[in-house]
Amino acid sequence: MINSKKIVVVMPSYNAEKTVEKTYQDIPKHIVDDIILVDDNSSDKTVELAKSLGIKTIIHSKNMGYGGNQKTCYREALKTGADVIVMIHPDYQYDARLTPYIAGIVADEICDIVLGNRIRTRWEALSGGMPVYKYIANRILTAIENFLLGQNLGEFHSGFRAYSKKVLETIRWENNSDDFVFDQQFLIEAVACKLKIGDIPVPAKYFSEASSINFLRSCKYGFSGLFFVLRFLFHRAGIIHNKIFTKK
């Protein structure tokens, strides 16, 4: 716990057999009350390994997609009475040792959402192995989203995030896509509901076992996110009302 707030870590997992143990071992257990892994019908031994580590494991009988996986993560976290939910990709790309910091900012009610920013500097991002095309796309998309949404985030596309329970009780994340664009939709809805979003620097590692979407799916992700931004702008301008940008 942090400040008497229950901290729950959720890990949306798919074929993470080679990295889930390293990710789990880096999570500071002294501040985390529960760890939940949701396996999206992996074809490897992710489930067996997670269970051997004592991780509470939820198994999808069929692949629900990245967004669908997160939906199960958040439902399960809320069932435990979580006050702060930390989402960590179990692919060992993000430094899970920073969990107390990202969760603490939320627990102290400084922000409602905190993201791990992989791109504090260009040198750090590229030396960590981030592909050049991903770095360029991330910078362009984040700049556009910051400008259009009135934010000042280091990046909008992190897989290391902390949310307050209030966030999950406010925005309509259950209606989001089951694909990768879920993350962008979540943040845009949070902006629409005037929730406070911040970030902290987090080292990131890119290697063969770390999950990553290919170039074509990256393009689909980027354009889908920008389309959702446009939907929000039309809603904010009063041109087209969209319930997804309103509080529950």
Residue frames as qw, qx, qy, qz and C-alpha x, y, z in Angstrom:
[[0.000, 0.885, 0.466, 0.000, 0.00, 0.00, 0.00],
 [0.344, 0.180, -0.037, 0.921, 0.91, 3.66, -0.44],
 [0.213, -0.104, 0.186, -0.953, -0.84, 6.16, 1.84],
 [0.461, 0.161, 0.737, -0.468, -3.37, 3.44, 2.74],
 [0.651, 0.469, -0.175, -0.571, -4.23, 3.03, -0.97],
 [0.824, -0.020, 0.565, 0.044, -4.43, -0.50, -2.32],
 [0.198, 0.654, -0.540, -0.491, -2.02, -0.95, -5.26],
 [0.838, 0.165, 0.519, -0.047, -2.80, -3.61, -7.84],
 [0.008, -0.509, 0.637, 0.579, -0.51, -4.44, -10.78],
 [0.821, 0.377, 0.366, -0.223, -2.11, -5.88, -13.91],
 [0.191, -0.454, 0.696, 0.522, -0.18, -7.51, -16.73],
 [0.788, 0.468, 0.096, -0.388, -1.96, -8.03, -20.09],
 [0.378, -0.471, 0.755, 0.256, -0.04, -11.00, -21.45],
 [0.869, 0.439, 0.049, -0.222, 0.33, -12.82, -24.75],
 [0.899, 0.287, -0.140, 0.299, 3.17, -15.27, -25.42],
 [0.069, -0.881, 0.330, -0.331, 5.34, -13.72, -22.69],
 [0.957, -0.238, -0.127, 0.106, 6.98, -16.96, -21.51],
 [0.730, 0.244, -0.180, 0.612, 10.53, -15.64, -22.02],
 [0.170, 0.447, -0.163, 0.863, 10.03, -12.34, -20.19],
 [0.540, -0.659, -0.283, -0.440, 7.24, -12.59, -17.62],
 [0.787, -0.421, -0.311, 0.326, 9.46, -13.91, -14.82],
 [0.477, 0.080, -0.096, 0.870, 12.02, -11.10, -15.23],
 [0.178, -0.538, -0.194, -0.801, 9.23, -8.52, -15.26],
 [0.701, -0.590, -0.352, -0.193, 7.62, -10.05, -12.17],
 [0.751, -0.250, -0.290, 0.538, 10.90, -10.19, -10.24],
 [0.301, 0.238, -0.032, 0.923, 11.49, -6.45, -10.81],
 [0.358, -0.676, -0.319, -0.560, 8.13, -5.40, -9.33],
 [0.046, 0.316, -0.629, 0.709, 8.70, -4.05, -5.78],
 [0.464, -0.373, -0.790, -0.146, 6.46, -6.40, -3.80],
 [0.266, -0.270, -0.601, 0.703, 6.56, -4.32, -0.61],
 [0.209, 0.256, 0.126, -0.935, 4.16, -1.70, -2.03],
 [0.473, 0.036, -0.594, -0.650, 2.02, -3.94, -4.24],
 [0.592, -0.116, 0.554, -0.574, -1.02, -5.64, -2.75],
 [0.806, 0.254, 0.524, -0.101, -1.99, -7.83, -5.70],
 [0.039, 0.454, -0.639, -0.620, -0.55, -8.82, -9.07],
 [0.732, 0.374, 0.497, -0.280, -2.92, -10.09, -11.76],
 [0.072, -0.317, 0.706, 0.629, -1.87, -11.53, -15.11],
 [0.720, 0.438, 0.322, -0.431, -4.46, -11.93, -17.85],
 [0.331, -0.238, 0.777, 0.479, -3.35, -14.35, -20.54],
 [0.558, 0.487, -0.035, -0.672, -4.88, -13.82, -23.97],
 [0.943, 0.238, 0.198, -0.122, -4.86, -17.46, -25.11],
 [0.014, -0.753, 0.625, 0.206, -1.08, -17.74, -25.44],
 [0.920, 0.267, -0.263, -0.118, 0.41, -20.63, -27.41],
 [0.434, 0.452, -0.662, 0.411, 3.50, -20.86, -25.21],
 [0.596, -0.321, -0.684, 0.272, 3.95, -21.65, -21.50],
 [0.037, -0.473, 0.160, -0.866, 3.13, -18.19, -20.14],
 [0.695, -0.490, -0.132, -0.510, 0.26, -19.51, -17.99],
 [0.901, -0.194, -0.337, 0.190, 2.24, -22.36, -16.47],
 [0.513, 0.218, -0.310, 0.770, 5.14, -20.06, -15.63],
 [0.230, -0.516, 0.060, -0.823, 2.91, -17.36, -14.15],
 [0.811, -0.452, -0.192, -0.318, 1.15, -19.87, -11.94],
 [0.839, -0.055, -0.353, 0.411, 4.48, -21.33, -10.80],
 [0.273, 0.319, -0.253, 0.872, 5.48, -17.82, -9.69],
 [0.135, -0.459, -0.713, 0.512, 2.31, -17.53, -7.63],
 [0.126, 0.097, -0.150, -0.976, 0.77, -14.86, -9.84],
 [0.499, 0.439, 0.597, -0.449, -3.02, -14.72, -9.91],
 [0.068, -0.172, 0.701, 0.689, -3.71, -15.73, -13.51],
 [0.604, 0.478, 0.371, -0.519, -6.87, -15.19, -15.57],
 [0.317, -0.109, 0.791, 0.512, -7.03, -17.12, -18.84],
 [0.552, 0.424, -0.071, -0.715, -8.97, -16.15, -21.96],
 [0.745, 0.123, 0.656, -0.001, -10.35, -19.21, -23.77],
 [0.625, 0.575, 0.348, 0.398, -9.89, -17.34, -27.06],
 [0.421, -0.036, 0.017, 0.906, -7.77, -14.38, -28.12],
 [0.009, 0.838, 0.508, -0.200, -9.60, -11.15, -27.21],
 [0.391, 0.736, 0.057, 0.550, -7.02, -8.69, -28.55],
 [0.408, 0.140, -0.402, 0.808, -4.81, -6.25, -26.67],
 [0.292, -0.324, 0.084, -0.896, -7.67, -3.94, -25.73],
 [0.797, -0.302, -0.362, -0.377, -9.90, -6.85, -24.80],
 [0.707, -0.046, -0.553, 0.438, -7.14, -8.16, -22.56],
 [0.127, 0.199, -0.346, 0.908, -6.88, -4.84, -20.73],
 [0.552, -0.377, -0.168, -0.725, -10.63, -4.74, -20.18],
 [0.846, -0.283, -0.451, -0.004, -10.39, -8.02, -18.28],
 [0.515, 0.115, -0.445, 0.723, -7.37, -6.68, -16.36],
 [0.113, -0.288, 0.190, -0.932, -9.29, -3.64, -15.11],
 [0.727, -0.362, -0.288, -0.508, -12.45, -5.56, -14.27],
 [0.822, -0.173, -0.486, 0.241, -10.42, -8.00, -12.19],
 [0.347, 0.178, -0.377, 0.840, -8.48, -5.19, -10.47],
 [0.368, -0.378, 0.014, -0.850, -11.69, -3.40, -9.51],
 [0.812, -0.313, -0.437, -0.226, -13.05, -6.64, -8.05],
 [0.681, -0.074, -0.502, 0.528, -10.11, -6.67, -5.61],
 [0.311, -0.894, -0.277, 0.167, -10.95, -3.18, -4.34],
 [0.627, 0.078, 0.076, 0.771, -7.93, -1.55, -5.98],
 [0.052, -0.885, -0.180, 0.426, -7.40, 2.17, -5.39],
 [0.134, 0.764, -0.461, -0.430, -4.49, 2.44, -7.84],
 [0.917, 0.234, 0.321, 0.047, -4.06, 0.17, -10.86],
 [0.097, -0.703, 0.553, 0.436, -0.63, -0.12, -12.49],
 [0.899, 0.407, 0.137, -0.091, -0.53, -1.66, -15.97],
 [0.224, -0.663, 0.643, 0.310, 2.83, -3.19, -16.92],
 [0.812, 0.416, -0.333, -0.239, 3.51, -5.05, -20.15],
 [0.818, -0.433, 0.378, 0.029, 5.12, -8.36, -19.11],
 [0.835, 0.508, -0.017, 0.211, 7.58, -8.24, -22.02],
 [0.697, -0.445, 0.005, 0.563, 10.37, -6.72, -19.89],
 [0.418, 0.603, 0.204, 0.647, 10.49, -3.62, -22.09],
 [0.202, -0.816, 0.025, -0.541, 9.72, -1.26, -19.20],
 [0.306, 0.258, -0.706, 0.584, 11.56, -0.94, -15.89],
 [0.572, -0.562, -0.537, -0.262, 9.03, -2.29, -13.37],
 [0.523, -0.220, -0.479, 0.670, 11.23, -1.10, -10.48],
 [0.003, -0.148, 0.012, -0.989, 9.62, 2.32, -10.99],
 [0.351, -0.512, -0.739, -0.263, 6.23, 1.01, -9.88],
 [0.351, -0.576, -0.520, 0.524, 6.35, 2.81, -6.47],
 [0.134, -0.281, 0.071, 0.948, 6.97, 6.14, -8.19],
 [0.203, -0.174, -0.586, -0.765, 4.34, 5.88, -10.90],
 [0.419, -0.529, -0.734, -0.085, 1.80, 4.54, -8.39],
 [0.361, -0.419, -0.440, 0.708, 2.76, 7.05, -5.70],
 [0.016, 0.025, -0.171, -0.985, 1.92, 10.08, -7.84],
 [0.442, -0.351, -0.596, -0.571, -1.57, 8.66, -8.30],
 [0.540, -0.447, -0.672, 0.240, -1.93, 7.54, -4.67],
 [0.277, -0.326, -0.275, 0.861, -0.96, 11.05, -3.53],
 [0.268, 0.786, 0.548, -0.099, -3.70, 12.41, -5.85],
 [0.165, -0.554, 0.278, 0.767, -1.24, 14.59, -7.75],
 [0.342, 0.244, -0.586, -0.693, -2.43, 13.04, -11.01],
 [0.833, 0.077, 0.283, -0.470, -5.26, 10.71, -11.96],
 [0.937, 0.322, 0.076, 0.114, -3.14, 9.00, -14.63],
 [0.220, -0.791, 0.497, 0.280, 0.65, 8.68, -14.87],
 [0.890, 0.451, -0.064, 0.002, 2.49, 7.32, -17.90],
 [0.689, -0.429, 0.356, 0.463, 6.02, 5.99, -18.16],
 [0.427, 0.869, -0.121, -0.219, 7.79, 8.15, -20.74],
 [0.897, -0.017, 0.265, 0.353, 10.34, 6.15, -22.77],
 [0.558, 0.557, 0.175, 0.589, 11.58, 9.17, -24.71],
 [0.372, -0.824, -0.109, 0.413, 13.21, 11.55, -22.25],
 [0.002, -0.717, 0.435, 0.545, 15.91, 12.11, -24.86],
 [0.776, 0.501, -0.259, -0.282, 16.41, 10.88, -28.43],
 [0.267, 0.543, -0.786, 0.128, 19.74, 9.28, -27.48],
 [0.387, -0.181, 0.795, -0.431, 18.24, 7.24, -24.64],
 [0.794, 0.297, 0.259, -0.463, 15.33, 6.00, -26.76],
 [0.726, 0.567, -0.358, -0.153, 17.48, 4.94, -29.71],
 [0.148, 0.518, -0.809, 0.234, 20.31, 3.49, -27.60],
 [0.558, -0.093, 0.676, -0.472, 17.68, 1.41, -25.79],
 [0.267, 0.039, 0.915, 0.300, 16.90, -0.21, -29.14],
 [0.449, 0.626, 0.432, -0.469, 13.75, 1.65, -30.20],
 [0.564, 0.344, 0.550, 0.511, 13.50, 1.31, -34.00],
 [0.149, -0.142, 0.115, 0.972, 14.06, 4.62, -35.79],
 [0.222, -0.348, -0.579, -0.703, 10.68, 4.49, -37.55],
 [0.456, -0.617, -0.638, 0.068, 8.91, 3.92, -34.21],
 [0.366, -0.411, -0.236, 0.801, 10.80, 6.81, -32.64],
 [0.013, 0.031, 0.316, 0.948, 9.87, 9.18, -35.50],
 [0.352, -0.461, -0.664, -0.472, 6.23, 8.05, -35.53],
 [0.468, -0.561, -0.581, 0.358, 5.99, 8.37, -31.74],
 [0.256, -0.295, -0.093, 0.916, 7.40, 11.90, -31.82],
 [0.128, -0.160, -0.447, -0.871, 5.06, 13.04, -34.61],
 [0.435, -0.506, -0.694, -0.270, 1.93, 11.46, -33.14],
 [0.451, -0.517, -0.504, 0.524, 2.67, 12.71, -29.63],
 [0.153, -0.150, 0.040, 0.976, 3.31, 16.27, -30.89],
 [0.272, -0.294, -0.539, -0.741, 0.02, 16.28, -32.80],
 [0.513, -0.526, -0.677, -0.038, -1.92, 14.81, -29.88],
 [0.383, -0.380, -0.371, 0.756, -0.39, 17.22, -27.37],
 [0.003, -0.021, 0.180, 0.983, -1.31, 20.19, -29.57],
 [0.390, -0.313, -0.575, -0.647, -4.85, 19.09, -30.38],
 [0.616, -0.496, -0.612, -0.007, -5.67, 17.84, -26.88],
 [0.197, -0.852, 0.136, -0.465, -3.97, 20.61, -24.90],
 [0.886, -0.445, 0.015, 0.127, -1.58, 18.26, -23.10],
 [0.156, 0.847, -0.502, 0.076, 2.19, 18.29, -22.53],
 [0.913, -0.259, 0.312, -0.035, 3.12, 14.61, -22.32],
 [0.213, -0.584, 0.696, 0.360, 6.43, 13.07, -23.29],
 [0.197, 0.080, -0.855, -0.473, 4.57, 10.34, -25.15],
 [0.686, -0.033, 0.098, -0.720, 1.02, 9.04, -25.57],
 [0.831, 0.230, -0.430, -0.269, 2.00, 5.46, -26.37],
 [0.020, -0.476, 0.806, -0.351, 3.47, 3.92, -23.24],
 [0.739, -0.182, -0.608, -0.225, 2.66, 0.42, -21.98],
 [0.454, -0.184, -0.635, 0.598, 3.55, 1.33, -18.39],
 [0.222, -0.511, -0.186, -0.809, 0.70, 3.28, -16.77],
 [0.146, -0.246, -0.785, 0.549, -0.96, 3.96, -13.44],
 [0.287, -0.478, -0.410, -0.721, -4.61, 4.89, -12.98],
 [0.260, -0.084, 0.610, -0.744, -6.70, 5.83, -9.99],
 [0.184, 0.367, 0.907, -0.092, -9.89, 3.88, -9.39],
 [0.252, 0.661, 0.268, -0.654, -11.72, 7.12, -10.16],
 [0.167, 0.439, -0.573, -0.671, -10.45, 6.99, -13.74],
 [0.079, -0.058, -0.962, -0.253, -11.90, 3.53, -14.35],
 [0.074, 0.549, 0.761, -0.336, -15.16, 4.63, -12.75],
 [0.136, 0.662, 0.074, -0.734, -15.35, 7.81, -14.86],
 [0.279, 0.465, -0.533, -0.650, -14.47, 7.06, -18.48],
 [0.876, 0.207, 0.176, -0.399, -16.21, 4.58, -20.77],
 [0.032, -0.559, 0.797, 0.226, -13.21, 2.30, -21.42],
 [0.581, 0.103, 0.798, -0.124, -15.48, -0.78, -21.72],
 [0.626, 0.689, 0.294, -0.216, -16.71, 0.61, -25.06],
 [0.020, 0.768, -0.506, -0.392, -13.22, 1.01, -26.52],
 [0.717, 0.455, -0.484, -0.209, -11.64, -1.05, -29.28],
 [0.928, -0.312, 0.200, 0.033, -10.27, -4.51, -28.49],
 [0.782, 0.446, -0.061, 0.432, -7.21, -3.69, -30.62],
 [0.604, -0.079, -0.217, 0.763, -4.06, -1.68, -29.83],
 [0.020, 0.512, 0.133, 0.849, -5.78, 1.70, -30.28],
 [0.570, -0.648, -0.505, 0.009, -7.47, 1.04, -26.91],
 [0.559, -0.338, -0.238, 0.719, -4.59, 2.89, -25.19],
 [0.129, 0.127, 0.171, 0.968, -5.03, 6.07, -27.20],
 [0.371, -0.559, -0.525, -0.524, -8.80, 6.00, -26.85],
 [0.600, -0.542, -0.500, 0.311, -8.39, 5.66, -23.08],
 [0.392, -0.260, -0.125, 0.873, -6.24, 8.79, -22.83],
 [0.052, -0.270, -0.358, -0.892, -8.42, 10.87, -25.16],
 [0.487, -0.604, -0.570, -0.270, -11.48, 9.97, -23.10],
 [0.559, -0.479, -0.382, 0.558, -9.58, 10.97, -19.97],
 [0.198, -0.008, 0.100, 0.975, -8.82, 14.35, -21.55],
 [0.266, -0.451, -0.524, -0.672, -12.50, 14.72, -22.47],
 [0.598, -0.636, -0.485, -0.043, -13.44, 14.09, -18.83],
 [0.023, -0.860, 0.239, -0.449, -10.83, 16.63, -17.62],
 [0.892, -0.422, -0.022, 0.161, -8.78, 14.08, -15.68],
 [0.108, -0.897, 0.416, 0.104, -5.21, 15.00, -14.72],
 [0.958, 0.221, 0.005, 0.181, -2.53, 13.21, -16.76],
 [0.144, -0.878, 0.447, 0.091, 1.22, 13.29, -16.07],
 [0.927, 0.272, -0.236, 0.108, 4.33, 11.24, -16.81],
 [0.506, -0.737, 0.425, 0.145, 7.72, 10.21, -15.47],
 [0.417, 0.616, -0.638, -0.201, 10.84, 9.05, -17.35],
 [0.871, -0.196, 0.431, -0.132, 11.22, 5.29, -17.59],
 [0.048, -0.494, 0.779, 0.383, 14.08, 3.37, -19.23],
 [0.872, 0.282, 0.182, -0.356, 12.89, 1.02, -21.96],
 [0.323, -0.397, 0.801, 0.311, 14.57, -1.93, -23.62],
 [0.786, 0.432, -0.101, -0.431, 13.94, -3.32, -27.10],
 [0.171, -0.398, 0.890, 0.140, 15.06, -6.86, -27.87],
 [0.319, 0.034, -0.809, -0.493, 13.82, -9.87, -29.82],
 [0.207, -0.331, -0.906, 0.163, 11.61, -11.26, -27.01],
 [0.108, 0.363, 0.355, -0.855, 9.92, -7.91, -26.27],
 [0.387, 0.603, 0.697, 0.031, 6.48, -7.62, -27.85],
 [0.000, 0.464, -0.188, -0.866, 6.11, -5.17, -30.69],
 [0.647, 0.591, 0.436, -0.204, 3.62, -4.64, -33.48],
 [0.609, 0.119, 0.462, 0.633, 4.89, -4.63, -37.05],
 [0.120, -0.122, 0.195, 0.966, 5.08, -1.66, -39.41],
 [0.231, -0.352, -0.625, -0.657, 1.64, -2.14, -41.00],
 [0.450, -0.630, -0.629, 0.073, -0.11, -2.55, -37.64],
 [0.354, -0.384, -0.205, 0.827, 1.81, 0.47, -36.36],
 [0.028, -0.099, -0.362, -0.927, 0.41, 2.51, -39.24],
 [0.390, -0.512, -0.671, -0.367, -3.12, 1.28, -38.51],
 [0.480, -0.538, -0.511, 0.469, -2.63, 2.12, -34.83],
 [0.244, -0.220, -0.018, 0.944, -1.42, 5.64, -35.63],
 [0.177, -0.207, -0.457, -0.847, -4.19, 6.52, -38.08],
 [0.451, -0.535, -0.703, -0.126, -6.86, 4.98, -35.83],
 [0.409, -0.474, -0.417, 0.659, -5.66, 7.12, -32.95],
 [0.074, -0.116, 0.143, 0.980, -5.71, 10.31, -35.00],
 [0.299, -0.374, -0.642, -0.598, -9.20, 9.49, -36.26],
 [0.463, -0.583, -0.641, 0.188, -10.34, 9.14, -32.64],
 [0.273, -0.325, -0.167, 0.890, -8.79, 12.55, -31.85],
 [0.116, -0.125, -0.408, -0.897, -10.83, 14.05, -34.70],
 [0.414, -0.514, -0.714, -0.235, -13.99, 12.44, -33.31],
 [0.419, -0.537, -0.476, 0.557, -13.26, 14.08, -29.98],
 [0.148, -0.167, 0.082, 0.971, -12.64, 17.48, -31.57],
 [0.264, -0.326, -0.579, -0.699, -15.98, 17.28, -33.42],
 [0.479, -0.567, -0.665, 0.086, -17.64, 16.34, -30.13],
 [0.375, -0.427, -0.295, 0.768, -16.00, 19.22, -28.25],
 [0.005, -0.031, 0.268, 0.963, -17.02, 21.66, -30.98],
 [0.459, 0.325, 0.512, -0.649, -20.64, 20.49, -30.66],
 [0.409, 0.334, -0.549, -0.648, -20.76, 19.22, -34.24],
 [0.736, -0.055, -0.631, -0.239, -21.33, 15.54, -33.42],
 [0.558, -0.553, 0.423, -0.450, -22.23, 14.38, -29.92],
 [0.701, 0.181, -0.690, 0.020, -20.50, 11.16, -28.89],
 [0.745, -0.612, -0.049, -0.260, -21.39, 9.57, -25.57],
 [0.894, -0.026, -0.237, 0.378, -17.98, 7.91, -25.27],
 [0.372, 0.388, -0.220, 0.814, -16.46, 11.32, -24.45],
 [0.445, -0.613, 0.038, -0.651, -18.76, 11.84, -21.48],
 [0.151, -0.330, 0.809, -0.462, -18.56, 10.57, -17.92],
 [0.252, -0.217, -0.940, -0.081, -20.40, 7.41, -16.93]]
